[in-house]
């Protein structure tokens, strides 16, 4: 008998893509997709079970299908489509994870758990280290938004790992996910016609392409290859970094700088027009940035991303169409201004 894999959050494009991909693995016998709403996309030969992971019924689903591998992808920063709210997303992230882990604890057949987390757990603060490793503690814990959700999710996962030491647990801390189908808070931000920024700050950002997300989830949910270990906590990001100013130029989006004290008001205005997670933590990211080290991802997990940070952003930008300003014209103008400045004036 092959493995029975249960995947949560399959109504989202990313979850649906992973379900279709993992079915092709030779050691997988069945795949069960779970979500509170039916997916608009096909799931291949997978079975779909309509179940809300916030409710105890998820325990019956695990037991009835003798699930041995659980891939928890229903940890997100935005509602599905235009439905739901920030409150419902938080409930799914936190309460849903609690219920799912409780169900896994009671199900003897479960032997592997993979959790989609985020580098948001490190927060963003002015005195942060230049690069975070998996063991670097945050300077200040996130106080709200999606960042706080993933801190709580990982806390529950660590508790589960202590109670079920026989289960192989893999936590994947993804950098900001971008690609043609990305629905992350930062993808919403970059889709704005004008990008609000914090005056005097140009943060470093990292991205991971959604294709690489699917591939690393596949590696984490299977048996470890020789010389690798797919249990533990791993940062996942494409090589390199992009400054926010570089990202804006590549999109052809003009920026609108605000003084830091007024940015909270800007965040409230953006939430009113549908940018759901422009929380104080998101503002801190766009102020101080965040960069993580991915040595463990390569040397222990054995995963090399296909896309760099710049490559992931380029593919996202192509899918969104041109901005208000042609990127080539905007880049040439900025370069001319920089060249006209006295030596050293254009650098910080």
QUIHU-V554456 format. One record per backbone hydrogen bond with DSSP energy under -0.5 kcal/mol. NH is the residue of the N-H (numbers start at 0). CO is the residue of the C=O. E is the energy in kcal/mol with one decimal. If there is no record, write none. Layout:
nh/co/e
NH/CO/E
NH/CO/E
This chain:
nh/co/e
2/26/-3.1
4/2/-0.6
4/29/-2.6
5/68/-3.0
6/31/-2.7
7/70/-2.1
8/33/-1.1
9/33/-1.4
11/8/-1.1
15/11/-2.5
16/12/-2.4
17/13/-2.1
18/14/-2.1
19/15/-2.1
20/16/-2.0
21/17/-3.0
22/18/-1.2
23/20/-1.5
24/21/-1.5
27/24/-1.7
28/2/-2.5
28/26/-0.6
29/2/-2.0
31/4/-3.0
32/30/-0.5
32/46/-3.2
33/6/-2.7
34/48/-1.3
45/42/-1.8
46/30/-2.5
48/32/-3.1
48/46/-0.5
49/47/-0.5
50/34/-1.7
50/48/-1.0
52/50/-0.6
54/51/-2.3
57/54/-1.6
58/55/-1.9
59/55/-0.6
59/56/-0.7
60/56/-1.6
61/57/-2.0
62/58/-2.1
63/59/-3.0
64/60/-1.6
65/62/-0.9
66/61/-1.9
67/3/-1.9
68/3/-1.9
69/111/-2.5
70/5/-3.1
71/69/-0.6
71/113/-3.3
72/7/-0.5
72/70/-1.0
74/72/-1.6
80/78/-0.6
82/79/-1.6
88/84/-2.1
89/85/-2.4
90/86/-2.1
91/87/-2.1
92/88/-2.8
93/89/-2.9
94/89/-0.5
94/90/-0.8
95/90/-2.2
96/91/-0.5
96/92/-0.6
97/93/-2.2
98/94/-2.5
99/95/-2.5
100/96/-2.8
101/97/-2.3
102/98/-2.2
103/99/-2.5
104/100/-2.4
105/101/-1.3
106/102/-0.7
106/103/-0.8
107/105/-0.8
109/106/-1.5
110/67/-3.0
111/67/-1.8
112/167/-2.9
113/69/-2.9
114/169/-2.7
115/71/-2.5
116/114/-0.8
116/171/-2.9
118/173/-2.4
120/117/-1.5
121/118/-1.8
122/119/-1.7
127/124/-1.7
131/290/-2.6
135/132/-1.5
147/143/-1.1
148/144/-1.5
149/145/-2.2
150/146/-1.5
151/147/-2.1
152/148/-2.8
153/149/-2.5
154/150/-1.6
155/151/-2.1
156/152/-2.1
157/153/-2.3
158/154/-1.8
159/155/-2.2
160/156/-2.5
161/157/-1.6
162/158/-1.7
163/159/-2.5
166/163/-2.0
167/110/-2.7
168/166/-0.6
169/112/-2.8
170/231/-2.9
171/114/-2.5
171/169/-0.5
172/170/-0.7
172/233/-3.3
173/116/-1.3
173/171/-1.1
174/235/-2.5
175/205/-0.9
177/207/-2.2
181/178/-1.4
187/183/-1.8
188/184/-2.0
189/185/-2.5
190/186/-0.9
191/188/-1.6
194/253/-2.6
195/193/-0.7
196/255/-1.7
197/285/-0.5
198/196/-0.6
198/257/-3.5
200/197/-2.0
204/241/-2.6
207/175/-2.1
209/177/-1.7
212/208/-1.8
213/209/-1.9
214/210/-1.8
215/211/-2.5
216/212/-2.0
217/213/-1.9
218/214/-2.1
219/215/-2.4
220/216/-1.8
221/217/-0.7
221/218/-0.8
227/224/-2.2
228/299/-2.9
231/168/-2.4
233/170/-2.5
235/172/-2.7
237/206/-2.4
241/204/-2.3
243/202/-1.7
246/242/-2.2
247/243/-2.4
248/244/-2.0
249/245/-2.2
250/246/-1.5
251/247/-1.2
252/247/-2.3
253/192/-0.6
253/251/-0.5
255/194/-2.5
257/196/-2.4
261/258/-1.6
262/258/-0.6
262/259/-1.4
265/261/-1.5
266/262/-2.7
267/263/-1.9
268/264/-2.1
269/265/-2.5
270/266/-2.2
271/267/-1.5
272/268/-0.7
272/269/-0.9
273/270/-1.3
274/269/-2.4
275/273/-1.2
277/274/-0.9
278/276/-1.8
282/278/-2.2
283/279/-2.2
284/280/-1.9
285/281/-1.9
286/283/-0.9
287/283/-3.4
288/283/-0.7
288/284/-1.7
289/203/-2.1
292/131/-3.4
297/293/-1.5
298/294/-3.1
299/295/-2.1
300/295/-2.1
302/296/-2.5
304/302/-0.5
308/238/-3.1
309/238/-0.5
311/307/-2.6
312/308/-2.1
313/309/-2.3
314/310/-2.0
315/311/-2.0
316/312/-2.8
317/313/-2.2
318/314/-1.4
319/315/-0.9
319/316/-0.7
320/316/-0.7
320/317/-0.6
322/250/-0.8
324/251/-2.6
329/325/-2.7
330/326/-2.8
331/327/-2.4
332/328/-2.3
333/329/-2.4
334/330/-2.5
335/331/-2.3
336/332/-2.3
337/333/-2.5
338/334/-2.4
339/335/-1.7
340/336/-0.9
340/337/-0.6
344/341/-2.3
346/343/-1.0
